[in-house]
């Protein structure tokens, strides 16, 4: 059985969207702000995530979080997947981290846009690309005939 709850959702969000800040984690996961802030503190205390301070005009400085090696191991265990597969499929490797750091001034704008979209369509999926003309894409759920949203 896979674990559920805020911490699990945050680990999964950071696996897809490294360097989220806490407010962005709140919007993309749908958890309450206080719950996310407490869970991020626990993840940090357990050594599962770490942060870097980043400032980009006009936004105020923010702590941006990423999974540590222990966090990656936990994710692999929770998803019952080999770590190597996760490193191939998601932006988690050292090479990916360097690539995202090179785009660090654009990253907050991309995540801010994704956060805004969660108010229109939830849940969203976010994907970084390595070798295409696109840097990233946000996938929104598609509307079903009944008017409800399905997972897209």
BELLINDA-V432104 format. One record per pair of residues at least 24 apart in sequence whose ideal C-beta (glycine too) atoms are under 10 Angstrom apart, sorted by sequence separation. I is the first residue (numbers start at 1). J is the second residue. If there is no record, write none. Layout:
I_J ; I_J
This chain:
6_30 ; 7_31 ; 43_67 ; 44_68 ; 46_70 ; 47_71 ; 48_72 ; 114_138 ; 6_31 ; 10_35 ; 40_65 ; 43_68 ; 46_71 ; 48_73 ; 49_74 ; 66_91 ; 67_92 ; 103_128 ; 110_135 ; 111_136 ; 113_138 ; 5_31 ; 6_32 ; 9_35 ; 10_36 ; 14_40 ; 48_74 ; 66_92 ; 110_136 ; 114_140 ; 123_149 ; 125_151 ; 9_36 ; 43_70 ; 44_71 ; 47_74 ; 48_75 ; 110_137 ; 111_138 ; 122_149 ; 125_152 ; 7_35 ; 11_39 ; 43_71 ; 46_74 ; 100_128 ; 107_135 ; 110_138 ; 121_149 ; 123_151 ; 124_152 ; 6_35 ; 7_36 ; 10_39 ; 14_43 ; 20_49 ; 22_51 ; 99_128 ; 106_135 ; 107_136 ; 123_152 ; 5_35 ; 6_36 ; 9_39 ; 10_40 ; 21_51 ; 67_97 ; 106_136 ; 7_38 ; 8_39 ; 18_49 ; 20_51 ; 43_74 ; 66_97 ; 99_130 ; 121_152 ; 6_38 ; 7_39 ; 10_42 ; 11_43 ; 19_51 ; 96_128 ; 103_135 ; 6_39 ; 7_40 ; 10_43 ; 19_52 ; 21_54 ; 103_136 ; 5_39 ; 6_40 ; 14_48 ; 66_100 ; 96_130 ; 7_42 ; 14_49 ; 19_54 ; 91_126 ; 95_130 ; 100_135 ; 6_42 ; 7_43 ; 64_100 ; 91_127 ; 99_135 ; 100_136 ; 6_43 ; 11_48 ; 90_127 ; 91_128 ; 10_48 ; 11_49 ; 21_59 ; 24_62 ; 90_128 ; 91_129 ; 7_46 ; 10_49 ; 23_62 ; 91_130 ; 21_61 ; 22_62 ; 24_64 ; 25_65 ; 64_104 ; 7_48 ; 21_62 ; 22_63 ; 24_65 ; 7_49 ; 20_62 ; 21_63 ; 22_64 ; 19_62 ; 20_63 ; 21_64 ; 22_65 ; 64_107 ; 19_63 ; 20_64 ; 21_65 ; 64_108 ; 19_64 ; 20_65 ; 91_136 ; 18_64 ; 19_65 ; 20_66 ; 62_108 ; 18_65 ; 19_66 ; 54_101 ; 64_111 ; 17_65 ; 18_66 ; 56_104 ; 57_105 ; 17_66 ; 18_67 ; 52_101 ; 56_105 ; 59_108 ; 14_64 ; 54_104 ; 55_105 ; 56_106 ; 59_109 ; 14_65 ; 15_66 ; 54_105 ; 56_107 ; 13_65 ; 14_66 ; 15_67 ; 52_104 ; 56_108 ; 14_67 ; 54_107 ; 55_108 ; 56_109 ; 59_112 ; 14_68 ; 54_108 ; 10_65 ; 12_67 ; 11_67 ; 15_71 ; 10_67 ; 14_71 ; 15_72 ; 14_72 ; 11_71 ; 15_75 ; 10_71 ; 11_72 ; 14_75 ; 15_76 ; 11_74 ; 12_75 ; 11_75 ; 15_79 ; 8_74 ; 12_78 ; 7_74 ; 8_75 ; 11_78 ; 12_79 ; 11_79 ; 8_78 ; 3_74 ; 7_78 ; 8_79 ; 15_86 ; 18_90 ; 19_91 ; 16_89 ; 17_90 ; 18_91 ; 3_77 ; 4_78 ; 15_89 ; 16_90 ; 17_91 ; 18_92 ; 2_77 ; 3_78 ; 15_90 ; 16_91 ; 2_78 ; 14_90 ; 15_91 ; 16_92 ; 2_79 ; 15_92 ; 2_80 ; 12_90 ; 14_92 ; 18_96 ; 19_97 ; 18_97 ; 19_100 ; 18_100 ; 19_101 ; 17_100 ; 18_101 ; 28_111 ; 19_103 ; 24_108 ; 27_111 ; 19_104 ; 27_112 ; 24_110 ; 25_111 ; 28_114 ; 20_107 ; 21_108 ; 24_111 ; 27_114 ; 28_115 ; 19_107 ; 20_108 ; 23_111 ; 24_112 ; 27_115 ; 30_118 ; 18_107 ; 19_108 ; 23_112 ; 26_115 ; 27_116 ; 28_117 ; 29_118 ; 17_107 ; 21_111 ; 24_114 ; 25_115 ; 27_117 ; 28_118 ; 20_111 ; 21_112 ; 24_115 ; 27_118 ; 19_111 ; 23_115 ; 26_118 ; 27_119 ; 30_122 ; 17_110 ; 30_123 ; 17_111 ; 20_114 ; 21_115 ; 24_118 ; 28_122 ; 29_123 ; 20_115 ; 27_122 ; 28_123 ; 28_124 ; 17_114 ; 27_124 ; 28_125 ; 28_126 ; 20_126 ; 17_124 ; 17_125 ; 16_125 ; 17_126 ; 16_126 ; 17_127 ; 18_128 ; 28_138 ; 16_127 ; 17_128 ; 16_128 ; 13_126 ; 9_123 ; 17_136
